[in-house]
Amino acid sequence: VDEKDGQAAALGYKADSSKVDGKKYAAHKAEQNCGNCALFQGKAGDKAGGCPLFAGKNVAAAGWCSAYAKKG
């Protein structure tokens, strides 16, 4: 998904979680990324995978958005 996509921008999505604005998204932690989010539909080790928040689009496993929910 493109970071400039309307839904992605609304959720603060970044393809590289290290580039998340920590002041705007204080809940973001360095260890959080799409690859370890409960919403990530890729397999462990995949560089990208689906996400129900972005129908028909893949997110980067190294990415992050404000809907992050820890897996497990």
N, C-alpha and C positions, 0 to 999 in steps of 0.2 A: 504494500500500500504506500502511496506517495504521502509524505509528511504534510503536504499542502492540501490533500483531500479534505473535504469539509468535516467528515466524521473524525478523521485522524487529528486534524487541527483542534477540534473541539475537545478531544481527549488528551491533548498534549503529546501525541505519539512522536517518538523519535526512533529511527532505525538503529541508532547507537545509544544505548541507555546512559553512557557517560556524558552525553550532550544534553541531557534533560536539565531544564532550568530549576535548580534546587531551591531558589527563592520562591518561585511561583508554585512549585510542587514539592513542598516540604516533606510530604509523606514518602517521596522517592528515596530508596536506599541503594547503595552501590551494588549489592548482591542481587537486586531484583532485575529481572529481564523477562521478555516474552517466553523464552525457553523454559523457565521454571514457574510460569503462570498457569493457574488452573484452566484458563480459557484457551491456551495454546493447543492446537490440534495436530501439530507435527509430532514426530517420534523423537526420542532422545537422540541428540547428535545432529538432527536436521538443522540446516542453516536458516530455514524459513518454513513456515507452516500456516495453515488456516487459523482464523480466529472468528468466532461467531459475531463479533462486533463489526467486522469488516467483510460482509458476505461476498464470497467469490474472489477475495483478495488474500494474499499472503502477507504475513508480518515477519520481520527479521527476528530470529531467535535472540539476537543480541539487543533487540529493541525494548521499548517500554511505553506504557500509556497509563493514564490516571485510573484506569479500571483494573489495574494489576491486582490479582488475588493469588496469594501463595498456594502452590500446588501441595496437596497432601492434607 
